[in-house]
């Protein structure tokens, strides 16, 4: 890491002290969100910080990509969320996305990564389908969140995608993970909202498995 980048990462870490919210951090711990270091900074605050960092990038001797990579390496809640906000989606290779997903250990980071970054990846649908077919809960959770965002943006899946989405969602809804169930349910709801045909497909699939939330 060059000296300018090293110094910037240090400055960012130090700036989190100004955003510290002890009550929020404690609330997260009470809910089971454990991080090595958690300042309790709010998402709007981190968005403002990301915007300021991005606006000043022209004068830096390092890229936003490099900064995001270094921030992600830190085992600090705010660093990881900020990394998902700063990483240029068109520069992130699939193997890097896989590494980040492998290193994701909380529901919050998975959700933030899907919302801030993964939904904008050029290969977002392929990665989402890969992850919802995983046997790991956070992968499935993140994958369904990506698909939900794509569906909300009216990106209609092809026939293979439709079958994969419905099949994996049905498996998730009959599984034991509550967070994956909720993510899959939300994804199916957004899928059904694409139009009458999609709504009928969803209801038919659910009915076959004695499931219904419409």
Residue frames relative to the residue before (quaternion, step in Angstrom):
aa qw qx qy qz dx dy dz
X 1.0000 0.0000 0.0000 0.0000 0.00 0.00 0.00
X 0.4080 -0.7135 0.5032 0.2669 3.61 -0.80 0.95
X 0.6847 -0.5334 0.3153 0.3837 3.56 -1.22 0.55
X 0.6313 0.5396 -0.3353 0.4448 3.60 1.01 -0.81
X 0.6732 0.4887 -0.2872 0.4748 3.55 0.93 -0.92
X 0.6354 0.5335 -0.3204 0.4572 3.57 0.97 -0.87
X 0.6682 0.5016 -0.2920 0.4655 3.55 0.96 -0.91
X 0.6509 0.5225 -0.3191 0.4488 3.59 0.99 -0.85
X 0.6383 0.5150 -0.3271 0.4695 3.59 0.96 -0.83
X 0.6377 0.5289 -0.3169 0.4617 3.57 1.00 -0.83
X 0.6583 0.5125 -0.3031 0.4606 3.58 0.96 -0.91
X 0.6461 0.5217 -0.3173 0.4579 3.57 0.97 -0.87
X 0.6515 0.5138 -0.3165 0.4598 3.58 0.93 -0.89
X 0.6669 0.5018 -0.2998 0.4622 3.56 0.98 -0.86
X 0.6410 0.5553 -0.3245 0.4187 3.58 1.06 -0.75
X 0.5521 0.6233 -0.3951 0.3880 3.58 1.18 -0.44
X 0.5443 0.6197 -0.3980 0.4017 3.58 1.19 -0.50
X 0.6565 0.5169 -0.3047 0.4571 3.57 1.09 -0.74
X 0.7051 0.4395 -0.2494 0.4975 3.56 1.23 -0.49
X 0.3770 0.7825 -0.4428 0.2223 3.54 1.34 -0.07
X 0.0047 -0.7617 0.6472 -0.0298 3.51 -1.04 0.96
X 0.2843 -0.8159 0.4820 0.1458 3.55 -0.05 1.32
X 0.6420 0.5321 -0.3289 0.4432 3.57 0.99 -0.81
X 0.6558 0.5066 -0.3081 0.4673 3.57 0.98 -0.86
X 0.6482 0.5201 -0.3138 0.4592 3.56 0.96 -0.90
X 0.6629 0.4988 -0.3017 0.4698 3.58 0.97 -0.87
X 0.6246 0.5425 -0.3296 0.4549 3.56 1.03 -0.82
X 0.6393 0.5216 -0.3184 0.4667 3.58 1.03 -0.83
X 0.6521 0.5061 -0.3182 0.4661 3.58 0.96 -0.84
X 0.6332 0.5398 -0.3235 0.4506 3.56 1.03 -0.80
X 0.7033 0.4447 -0.2510 0.4946 3.56 1.16 -0.67
X 0.6129 -0.5921 0.3339 0.4028 3.57 1.28 0.14
X 0.5061 0.6280 -0.4360 0.3992 3.60 1.26 0.22
X 0.0146 0.8342 -0.5474 0.0648 3.56 -0.01 1.31
X 0.0093 0.7682 -0.6393 0.0318 3.55 -0.92 0.99
X 0.5997 -0.5379 0.4323 0.4052 3.58 -1.18 0.44
X 0.7814 -0.0294 0.0330 0.6224 3.55 1.08 -0.82
X 0.0497 0.7957 -0.5960 0.0959 3.55 -0.78 1.07
X 0.2165 -0.8062 0.5420 0.0968 3.56 -0.52 1.22
X 0.4467 -0.7190 0.4375 0.3035 3.60 1.23 -0.20
X 0.3096 0.7673 -0.5062 0.2432 3.59 1.21 0.44
X 0.4648 -0.6932 0.4773 0.2749 3.58 -0.96 0.85
X 0.6284 -0.5469 0.4017 0.3804 3.56 -1.23 0.50
X 0.6404 0.5116 -0.3512 0.4525 3.69 0.88 -0.76
X 0.6325 0.5261 -0.3330 0.4607 3.60 1.01 -0.75
X 0.6700 0.4904 -0.2947 0.4731 3.57 0.95 -0.88
X 0.6134 0.5379 -0.3465 0.4629 3.60 1.09 -0.65
X 0.6393 0.5156 -0.3192 0.4728 3.56 1.00 -0.82
X 0.6499 0.5134 -0.3100 0.4669 3.56 0.98 -0.84
X 0.6480 0.5188 -0.3145 0.4605 3.58 0.95 -0.89
X 0.6395 0.5293 -0.3192 0.4572 3.58 1.01 -0.84
X 0.6609 0.5052 -0.3019 0.4657 3.59 0.96 -0.87
X 0.6497 0.5134 -0.3106 0.4666 3.57 0.99 -0.85
X 0.6665 0.5024 -0.3000 0.4619 3.58 0.93 -0.91
X 0.6578 0.5259 -0.3092 0.4418 3.59 1.00 -0.80
X 0.7331 0.4148 -0.2307 0.4871 3.59 1.13 -0.57
X 0.3924 0.7762 -0.4397 0.2243 3.58 1.28 0.05
X 0.5819 0.6239 -0.3806 0.3566 3.61 1.08 -0.63
X 0.7231 0.4442 -0.2440 0.4694 3.56 1.06 -0.70
X 0.5883 0.6054 -0.3575 0.3996 3.58 1.28 0.03
X 0.4355 -0.6941 0.5148 0.2520 3.54 -1.22 0.61
X 0.6901 0.3714 -0.2718 0.5586 3.58 1.22 0.44
X 0.4836 -0.6755 0.4812 0.2798 3.56 -1.21 0.46
X 0.6339 -0.5078 0.4109 0.4141 3.56 -1.29 0.28
X 0.5808 0.5791 -0.3613 0.4436 3.55 1.12 -0.68
X 0.6878 0.4818 -0.2811 0.4646 3.57 0.81 -1.01
X 0.6464 0.5167 -0.3176 0.4630 3.56 1.00 -0.82
X 0.6520 0.5159 -0.3135 0.4587 3.58 0.94 -0.89
X 0.6306 0.5400 -0.3269 0.4517 3.58 0.98 -0.85
X 0.6977 0.4703 -0.2750 0.4652 3.58 0.88 -0.95
X 0.6411 0.5172 -0.3297 0.4613 3.59 1.00 -0.76
X 0.6389 0.5379 -0.3310 0.4392 3.57 0.99 -0.82
X 0.6260 0.5708 -0.3368 0.4110 3.58 1.05 -0.72
X 0.6213 0.5501 -0.3437 0.4397 3.57 1.16 -0.57
X 0.3575 -0.7334 0.5373 0.2134 3.57 -0.92 0.89
X 0.4204 0.6599 -0.4796 0.3973 3.51 0.74 1.22
X 0.5498 -0.6482 0.4129 0.3272 3.58 -0.75 1.04
X 0.7142 0.4715 -0.2677 0.4426 3.57 0.72 -1.08
X 0.6186 0.5457 -0.3444 0.4482 3.60 1.05 -0.70
X 0.6865 0.4886 -0.2906 0.4534 3.57 0.88 -0.92
X 0.6548 0.4915 -0.3237 0.4742 3.59 0.95 -0.81
X 0.6422 0.5217 -0.3167 0.4638 3.57 0.98 -0.85
X 0.6137 0.5570 -0.3402 0.4443 3.58 1.05 -0.76
X 0.6686 0.4930 -0.3062 0.4649 3.60 0.97 -0.82
X 0.6575 0.5051 -0.3051 0.4684 3.57 1.17 -0.53
X 0.7335 0.4441 -0.2229 0.4637 3.58 1.12 -0.68
X 0.5738 0.6168 -0.3850 0.3769 3.60 1.10 -0.62
X 0.3691 -0.7158 0.5428 0.2382 3.64 -0.73 1.01
X 0.4504 -0.7313 0.4427 0.2577 3.59 -0.54 1.17
X 0.6944 0.4841 -0.2860 0.4492 3.59 1.00 -0.77
X 0.6748 0.4729 -0.2986 0.4816 3.60 1.26 -0.07
X 0.5987 0.5936 -0.3566 0.4025 3.58 1.22 -0.33
X 0.3148 -0.7642 0.5388 0.1632 3.56 -0.60 1.16
X 0.6421 -0.5456 0.3702 0.3911 3.62 -1.12 0.57
X 0.6645 0.5082 -0.3230 0.4425 3.58 0.96 -0.77
X 0.6153 0.5229 -0.3469 0.4771 3.58 1.15 -0.57
X 0.6195 0.5322 -0.3341 0.4706 3.58 1.04 -0.79
X 0.6458 0.5185 -0.3173 0.4620 3.58 1.01 -0.79
X 0.6378 0.5205 -0.3239 0.4662 3.58 1.02 -0.80
X 0.6585 0.5024 -0.3106 0.4664 3.57 0.92 -0.90
X 0.6534 0.5040 -0.3215 0.4643 3.59 0.94 -0.82
X 0.6368 0.5318 -0.3198 0.4576 3.57 0.99 -0.82
X 0.7289 0.4185 -0.2230 0.4937 3.57 1.09 -0.75
X 0.5080 0.6302 -0.4227 0.4075 3.60 1.29 0.15
X 0.0720 -0.8443 0.5308 -0.0101 3.55 -0.61 1.14
X 0.7525 0.3280 -0.2231 0.5256 3.61 1.20 0.05
X 0.6147 -0.5598 0.4265 0.3562 3.52 -1.25 0.58
X 0.6372 0.5493 -0.3315 0.4270 3.59 0.98 -0.82
X 0.6829 0.4764 -0.2938 0.4694 3.59 0.86 -0.94
X 0.6242 0.5354 -0.3390 0.4568 3.60 1.01 -0.77
X 0.6783 0.4909 -0.2846 0.4668 3.56 0.95 -0.91
X 0.6612 0.5017 -0.3046 0.4673 3.58 0.95 -0.86
X 0.6458 0.5220 -0.3193 0.4566 3.58 0.99 -0.82
X 0.6442 0.5182 -0.3163 0.4652 3.58 1.00 -0.84
X 0.7088 0.4731 -0.2518 0.4587 3.56 0.92 -0.98
X 0.7569 0.4189 -0.2135 0.4538 3.59 0.81 -1.02
X 0.8453 0.2031 -0.0294 0.4934 3.55 1.00 -0.83
X 0.7418 0.4762 -0.2789 0.3809 3.57 0.47 -1.19
X 0.6315 0.5453 -0.3534 0.4230 3.61 0.99 -0.68
X 0.6996 0.4692 -0.2600 0.4721 3.59 1.21 -0.48
X 0.4473 0.6937 -0.4590 0.3286 3.60 1.24 -0.08
X 0.5683 -0.6128 0.4217 0.3518 3.63 -1.00 0.73
X 0.7436 0.3410 -0.1730 0.5485 3.56 1.20 -0.64
X 0.1855 0.8446 -0.4877 0.1194 3.60 1.21 0.47
X 0.6812 0.4842 -0.3269 0.4412 3.66 0.73 -0.89
X 0.6612 0.5149 -0.3126 0.4472 3.59 0.86 -0.94
X 0.6703 0.4902 -0.2994 0.4699 3.57 0.93 -0.89
X 0.6381 0.5349 -0.3268 0.4471 3.59 1.00 -0.82
X 0.6704 0.4876 -0.3019 0.4708 3.60 0.91 -0.89
X 0.6135 0.5441 -0.3382 0.4618 3.56 1.08 -0.71
X 0.7213 0.4645 -0.2541 0.4466 3.55 0.87 -0.95
X 0.6560 0.4979 -0.3431 0.4517 3.63 0.95 -0.68
X 0.6525 0.4923 -0.3125 0.4838 3.59 1.24 -0.33
X 0.4743 0.6812 -0.4302 0.3549 3.57 1.32 -0.02
X 0.4443 -0.6679 0.5164 0.2999 3.57 -1.26 0.28
X 0.5832 0.5663 -0.3670 0.4522 3.59 1.32 0.20
X 0.5338 -0.6845 0.4013 0.2924 3.57 -0.77 1.09
X 0.6953 0.4792 -0.2978 0.4452 3.61 0.79 -0.95
X 0.5962 0.5450 -0.3566 0.4694 3.58 1.11 -0.65
X 0.6691 0.4949 -0.2975 0.4677 3.57 0.88 -0.98
X 0.6382 0.5451 -0.3074 0.4484 3.55 0.93 -0.99
X 0.6935 0.4717 -0.2683 0.4738 3.57 0.85 -1.01
X 0.6470 0.5386 -0.3147 0.4385 3.57 0.96 -0.88
X 0.6675 0.4843 -0.2999 0.4795 3.58 0.94 -0.86
X 0.6342 0.5248 -0.3370 0.4570 3.59 1.04 -0.68
X 0.6193 0.5287 -0.3425 0.4687 3.59 1.03 -0.73
X 0.6778 0.4913 -0.2920 0.4624 3.57 0.85 -0.98
X 0.6125 0.5506 -0.3455 0.4498 3.58 1.04 -0.74
X 0.6659 0.4923 -0.3034 0.4714 3.58 0.92 -0.88
X 0.6456 0.5144 -0.3228 0.4630 3.59 0.97 -0.81
X 0.6622 0.4996 -0.2992 0.4716 3.57 0.98 -0.85
X 0.6272 0.5316 -0.3324 0.4621 3.58 1.04 -0.70
X 0.6848 0.4369 -0.2611 0.5216 3.56 1.24 -0.55
X 0.5150 -0.6979 0.3719 0.3307 3.56 1.33 0.43
X 0.3735 0.6898 -0.5232 0.3330 3.57 1.05 0.77
X 0.2100 -0.8178 0.5276 0.0938 3.55 -0.23 1.28
X 0.3993 -0.7175 0.5163 0.2434 3.61 -0.85 0.92
X 0.4992 -0.6166 0.4988 0.3490 3.56 -1.22 0.42
X 0.7585 -0.3967 0.2487 0.4532 3.58 -1.29 0.07
X 0.6539 0.5071 -0.3119 0.4669 3.56 0.96 -0.87
X 0.6503 0.5258 -0.3021 0.4575 3.54 1.03 -0.86
X 0.6263 0.5429 -0.3263 0.4545 3.56 1.02 -0.82
X 0.6765 0.4966 -0.2893 0.4605 3.56 0.87 -0.98
X 0.6630 0.5087 -0.2980 0.4614 3.55 0.98 -0.90
X 0.6470 0.5279 -0.3137 0.4521 3.56 0.94 -0.90
X 0.7002 0.4675 -0.2758 0.4638 3.57 0.77 -1.03
X 0.6581 0.5207 -0.3178 0.4413 3.59 0.88 -0.91
X 0.7138 0.4493 -0.2627 0.4687 3.58 0.81 -0.98
X 0.6177 0.5353 -0.3456 0.4609 3.59 1.09 -0.67
X 0.6448 0.5195 -0.3180 0.4618 3.59 0.99 -0.80
X 0.6247 0.5220 -0.3288 0.4787 3.57 1.04 -0.78
X 0.6664 0.5144 -0.2950 0.4521 3.57 0.93 -0.96
X 0.6728 0.5132 -0.2961 0.4431 3.58 0.95 -0.90
X 0.7132 0.4023 -0.2455 0.5189 3.57 1.21 -0.44
X 0.5278 0.6428 -0.3928 0.3923 3.54 1.34 0.15
X 0.6277 -0.5773 0.3984 0.3375 3.55 -1.35 -0.11
X 0.6209 0.5710 -0.3449 0.4117 3.59 1.22 -0.37
X 0.3783 -0.7490 0.5015 0.2107 3.57 -0.56 1.17
X 0.6703 0.5022 -0.3200 0.4428 3.60 0.90 -0.85
X 0.6501 0.4938 -0.3168 0.4828 3.60 1.06 -0.71
X 0.6048 0.5564 -0.3455 0.4530 3.58 1.06 -0.76
X 0.6770 0.4964 -0.2885 0.4605 3.57 0.86 -0.97
X 0.6572 0.5071 -0.3067 0.4657 3.57 0.98 -0.87
X 0.6623 0.5018 -0.2979 0.4699 3.59 0.99 -0.87
X 0.6400 0.5313 -0.3167 0.4559 3.57 1.00 -0.83
X 0.6587 0.5032 -0.3006 0.4718 3.56 0.95 -0.92
X 0.6336 0.5359 -0.3188 0.4579 3.57 1.05 -0.80
X 0.6683 0.4925 -0.2982 0.4711 3.59 0.93 -0.87
X 0.6166 0.5404 -0.3443 0.4575 3.58 1.04 -0.72
X 0.6738 0.4798 -0.2923 0.4799 3.58 0.91 -0.90
X 0.6086 0.5467 -0.3430 0.4617 3.57 1.09 -0.73
X 0.6818 0.5001 -0.2852 0.4514 3.58 0.89 -0.95
X 0.6497 0.5390 -0.3075 0.4391 3.57 1.18 -0.56
X 0.4777 0.6710 -0.4410 0.3565 3.59 1.26 -0.01
X 0.7555 -0.2944 0.2033 0.5488 3.59 1.17 -0.47
X 0.7375 -0.4447 0.2869 0.4195 3.55 -1.32 0.24
X 0.6383 0.5320 -0.3317 0.4467 3.59 0.95 -0.85
X 0.6728 0.4927 -0.2877 0.4710 3.58 0.95 -0.92
X 0.6269 0.5350 -0.3316 0.4592 3.57 1.05 -0.75
X 0.6637 0.4994 -0.3015 0.4681 3.57 0.97 -0.85
X 0.6272 0.5317 -0.3356 0.4597 3.58 1.01 -0.78
X 0.6600 0.5186 -0.3001 0.4533 3.55 0.96 -0.92
X 0.6852 0.4854 -0.2866 0.4612 3.57 0.82 -0.99
X 0.6405 0.5304 -0.3219 0.4525 3.59 1.00 -0.80
X 0.6652 0.5034 -0.3004 0.4625 3.57 0.94 -0.91
X 0.6672 0.5057 -0.2970 0.4593 3.56 0.97 -0.86
X 0.6418 0.5469 -0.3163 0.4347 3.55 1.00 -0.89
X 0.6289 0.5542 -0.3339 0.4312 3.59 1.02 -0.80
X 0.7513 0.3413 -0.1891 0.5323 3.56 1.16 -0.60
X 0.4926 -0.6897 0.4062 0.3415 3.56 1.29 0.42
X 0.4844 0.6192 -0.4490 0.4246 3.53 1.06 0.87
X 0.1364 0.7953 -0.5819 0.1015 3.56 -0.99 0.75
X 0.0808 0.7953 -0.5986 0.0510 3.58 -0.80 0.98
X 0.4917 0.6300 -0.4463 0.4027 3.57 1.23 0.48
